[in-house]
């Protein structure tokens, strides 16, 4: 009798749809309240450095002379303090996960933020 139930399970699995998604080809939509990553709109930023001052983990570095803004995603806790303090509304909390970074990009951020 046990063989019959196993055969039935195998047959149902062979003809049915899979129970999981085929990630990375089929991605799940993030939930509405998910905090994914901080997005920066450089064209509206005045590089006032306020976001870096209110960041509790010092994940944001702003260079006013070179007009550069950088965030260390390893330090960022997605608290939203930077987005609330931005006067020009150039920082947003996206609910999608951050795009993957290469090892070279991680190393460049580590060197520039130290």
C-alpha positions, 0 to 999 in steps of 0.5 A: 500500500505504501508503494501506491501512495509514493507512485501517486505522489511521483505522478502528481509531481511529474505532471503538476506545476512546481511548488517553487519559483524558478529564481532568477528567471521568475522573481517574486514581487516584494511586499509593500512594506519591504525596505529594499535599498536607498535610491539616490537621484543625483540630478536634484541633489545639492550635496548638503551633507545632511543625510550623512550627518543624520545617518546613525551608522555612518553609511553615507559619505558626501563629498561636496567638492567632487559632487559625489554621494556614496552609500555603504550598503553593508552598514546601511540599516534602512532606517529611513533617517536620510530620506526623511532629512533630505530637503530636496527629496533626492533619496528614496527607500525602494522596496526592491532589493539592491542590485548585486555588486561585484567584489571590485565595487565592494573593495572600492567602497571599503577603501573610499569610506575608510 
